[in-house]
Amino acid sequence: MLRGERGPAVALAMRIVTRMAPLYGASRLLEVTRAHIDGVILSGDAGLGFAEKLADLGGRVAVPTSLNVMSMDRERWQTLGQSPGYADKAWRLGQAYVRMGARPTFTCAPYQTDAAPLFGEQIAWSESNAVAYANSAIGARTNRYGDYLDICCALTGRVPAAGLHLDEPRLATVSLELDPLPPALVERDDFYPVLGYLVGTLVVDEVPVISGLEANPSEDQLKSLAAAAASSGAIALFHLAGITPEAPTLADALGHRLPRRTIRIGIGDLRRARAALTTTVDSAVDVVAFGSPHCSLAECRSLADLMRGRTAAAGVDVFITTSRAVRDLLSRTGDLTILENFGAKVTADTCIVVAPLVRPDAKTMMTNSAKYAHYGPGLLNVASIFGSTESCVESAIAGKLVQDEGPWQA
């Protein structure tokens, strides 16, 4: 590859991979079976130029490759108010990766598509929540690969043989012990993003194992936990004792060794983490956002049940971000009509963080996503209010905060 026997694009990509490998602590490379690309988000002309250069050089991915959210809804960008100039660049960037053989999935939840890897599979994934989910909930193996290195791994089918690709670094070193919690709390959809957000603040550059969770979380709840942990910290792998694949027991997760440290987590710690996700005391709501990571079909249908026959207040923008495959299914079942009659903008291919969708005068965003709540103040210049899915819907209808504390007060 370095000699150019597989073309100039692969030669360039392999030069980058081999230069980066020592920074990961690797002295060799290993093969991967699939990749997921985050560099499809438009972040400037340099990223666009890099992708088009590789495509113009004839680059073709060596493994099945999915694409993260892009910076436009390919079908509805005009009705969402995106400028033609911006949309043109976002489109070109997406097309550059498609020209290289990547599948136009355009979702940040590739693990909820047929691109999902298997247990033990070596992959090259980017997008922080997807990396955390793949490693933790599936037991596939990937490091967090940043923009532009991700496509180099896809073109070569190689990654540095280091970090979470190997056995030893996947063992937990920190034990997080949950105090007994109200059963009604761990069943709520807003519990898991709060737990994940707290974990990300407690653990840095280590692998945690969480014990004491008396529940069987769903795929969507694990998705929320992973996304939150990857947002507040640098969590790329966590274990849930008795739940996740590499942690049938606490001892297994730790490699039958004592943890370096043990941290107890009580209801008070969780309440403080939950409070940190709200950055305003203002009760007015301008934007209500669902779908970071992208809403699954089940989540969209739950929203449709809550929104059926109801309408958001005037002046409140409601965004539901999801994949195009899910939106197409919603259209067939009639759920899309219910959501749109409520006043929701159901966008595909993108999300409000990577595309200019939130109106400039918006001041406060309410969301059930810890990731949206975390990035809202810095990237969208809005204050965040975090709440359950039900509270978000009720607040959208009222035009102001309607919060159900439920077992959080217990």
Disulfide bonds with the S-S distance in Angstrom:
none
